Amino acid sequence: MKPISQMEPWIGLEERQAIVQYLDSGGWLTEFHKTREFEERIAEFVGSRYSVVVSNGTVSLAVALMALGVGEGDEVIVPDFTMLASATSVMLAGARPVFVDVERHSYCLDLDLAEAAITAKTRALMVVSMNGRSPDMTRAVELCTRRGLYLIEDAAQSLGSRFSDKQLGTWGHIGSFSFSAPKIITTGQGGALVTDDPVLDAKMRKIKDFGRRRAGEDFYETRGFNFKFTDLQAVIGLEQMKKLAWRVRRKKEMYKTYQTELAGADEVTFLPTDLEHVTPWFVDILVSDPAGLREHLKGCQIGSRPVYPALHSQPAFGLVGRFPNSEFVARHGLWLPSSSFLSDEDIRFVCQAIRTYFGRN
Ligand SMILES: Cc1ncc(COP(=O)(O)O)c(C=O)c1O
């Protein structure tokens, strides 16, 4: 059996051919028609009116906050268990992230604790849908409406996941996705913002293009940056979008196969996951000693990855506070091999190695 990594991007012949065709057409590589087309496909897929693609899923969150006018002197509530960028994007926009613990059943922002953390400076709530799971989004919308806050969804990991009948990313004022290499579809780097608000759409487009009134015209209507995409990436993204529906189905099947194969190993706990709505991007489990299992898997040439740390505790922030759920998942969580191209045989091989570790054969 060849080594199995925790995650690899999957770029096929279609992407290669499309790139060659694009290069042969004399395109300028920078963002233009292909980027617009990619934005249209994303908006269509999630069911939003607008989509704006940018360089990655970190600056996308900062652009969202800037477009909403959130910045200096403002606070944004973010979950303590998330990827670093959810918090540092707030700082990039000039505001302060305020960490709040996550729910034990979804490992996403605890809305009761979030409400308790609201101060006179709070302008927005950033709900991060971790691995396609989310808190009750109807409650998140209700809370933000009642307390006059913006709702931003960091759905970087959740393209293809829904809460109720609506795609994640489309519940708030602005939703954000990432196309970094390990995501369900990738353009190497990349991020997309979605909204139904034409004013926000126009503002986000300006911010990512130096604040210019029109592309190519050096009249700066607002303070902007260069957070643009490239048509070269869009060409890959368009091919990846054609594969998204299949990958959504496959991710769910893979998760089910892992659950079935590990059903007898009581040492392994799966996080509550409603596969009708959730598309797990990574297969995540809880075990008492992830480091030990990881070492054993490494010996079998199987990659795995510890889940994110509790952000408050990281040297980058160095905060103290009570975040028991975030600390629990950070201590016990492990991501198993999750590339969309893994076969059932690969998954069975991984599960066999896990069962052996726990003496379950
Ligand atoms: C929840 C979350 N937010 C933000 C990001 C940042 O996205 P990017 O790597 O595209 O900047 C990631 C990336 O993994 C993420 O998982």
The ligand as an SDF file (V2000), in Angstrom:
LIG
                    3D

 16 16  0  0  0  0  0  0  0  0999 V2000
  -12.1320   28.3100    9.3270 C   0  0  0  0  0  0  0  0  0  0  0  0
  -11.0880   28.9290    8.4510 C   0  0  0  0  0  0  0  0  0  0  0  0
  -11.0770   30.2600    8.2890 N   0  0  0  0  0  0  0  0  0  0  0  0
  -10.1850   30.8700    7.4900 C   0  0  0  0  0  0  0  0  0  0  0  0
   -9.2360   30.1330    6.8040 C   0  0  0  0  0  0  0  0  0  0  0  0
   -8.2250   30.8480    5.9830 C   0  0  0  0  0  0  0  0  0  0  0  0
   -8.3330   30.5480    4.6260 O   0  0  0  0  0  0  0  0  0  0  0  0
   -7.0620   30.7280    3.6620 P   0  0  0  0  0  0  0  0  0  0  0  0
   -6.1010   29.6390    3.9820 O   0  0  0  0  0  0  0  0  0  0  0  0
   -7.6480   30.6020    2.2940 O   0  0  0  0  0  0  0  0  0  0  0  0
   -6.5120   32.0870    3.9210 O   0  0  0  0  0  0  0  0  0  0  0  0
   -9.2130   28.7350    6.9350 C   0  0  0  0  0  0  0  0  0  0  0  0
   -8.2120   27.9240    6.2180 C   0  0  0  0  0  0  0  0  0  0  0  0
   -8.0330   26.7430    6.4730 O   0  0  0  0  0  0  0  0  0  0  0  0
  -10.1630   28.1160    7.7730 C   0  0  0  0  0  0  0  0  0  0  0  0
  -10.1900   26.7830    7.9340 O   0  0  0  0  0  0  0  0  0  0  0  0
  1  2  1  0
  2  3  1  0
  2 15  2  0
  3  4  2  0
  4  5  1  0
  5  6  1  0
  5 12  2  0
  6  7  1  0
  7  8  1  0
  8  9  2  0
  8 10  1  0
  8 11  1  0
 12 13  1  0
 12 15  1  0
 13 14  2  0
 15 16  1  0
M  END
$$$$
